[in-house]
Amino acid sequence: MESQLSNGSEKLSQNLNRRPHITELPISWNDWYLHFNWLYIVQLVVIPAVGLTQAWWTPLLWRTAVWAVFYYFLTGIGITAGKSSRY
């Protein structure tokens, strides 16, 4: 039984060591896009771009301005509370 377990773990370690991780490979013109974390790119570029586009087309009413200021402070408090609770 123990020899089967050790044999299985040896095969697993051989499979894991077969190919290097993408971060260990040099960046080339053929695979540059593989080195990006596309989830972060969407979060940092696409979502704010959509928000700015929608802000351009949304008329600024007094209710919209009050909501924007309120939401700005509300999210700032959330970020501050989240940061201080980590320590």
N, C-alpha and C positions, 0 to 999 in steps of 0.2 A: 504494500500500500504506500509506504513512504517513498519507495523508488519511483512509483508512478507520479507522485506529487512533485518530486524533484525533477523528474524528466519533463513534466508539463511546465514547470516554472523556467526550466532552461529554454524550452521552445518559445515561451513568451518573451523572455529577455532577448533571444535572438531576433524575434520579430520586431521588438521595440528598437533594437539597435541597428536595424537594417538601413533605414533612411534617416538622414539628419532632419531636424525640425527646420521649418522655413526661416526662422529667425537666425539660424546658424549659417544659412546660405548667403552668398553675396547677391546684391541686387543687380539685375541685368535688365536690358531693354525688353527682353522677352517675358519676364515675370515680375516686373515692378509692381503691378496691381495686386499681387498676392501678398505683398508686404504691408499693405494698408489694412487698418481695422475699419472696415466699411460701416459698421454700426456707429462708431464714433464720428465718422465723416457725415453720416446722415444726421446725427444729433447736433453736430456743431455747425453744419453748413445748410442743409436742406430745410430743417425746421425753422431756423431764424429767417431764412430767405422767404419761406411761405408766410411767416408772420409779418415781415416787412411789406410783402406784396399785399396782404390783406389789410394792413394798416393804411396803405396808400389808397385803397378803394373804399374804406369805411369812413363815412362822414363823421367829423368830430362834433358831437353834440355835448352838452354839459354833462349828461349822464355817462357818456363814454369817457370823458376826461376824469370825472370823479371815480369811476370804476378803475381806470388805469392807475391813478394815484393810490387808491386803496389797495389794489392788487400788488402794486410795486412794494408797498410797505409790508403787506402780508407775506409775500415771498421772501423778503429780506429778513423778517422775523423767523421764518421757517429755516432759512439757511443758517442764521446765527444760532438758533436753538439746536439745530442738528450738529453744528460744529462743536458747540460747547458740551453737548451730551456725549461726545466721543471721548472726552478726557476726564 
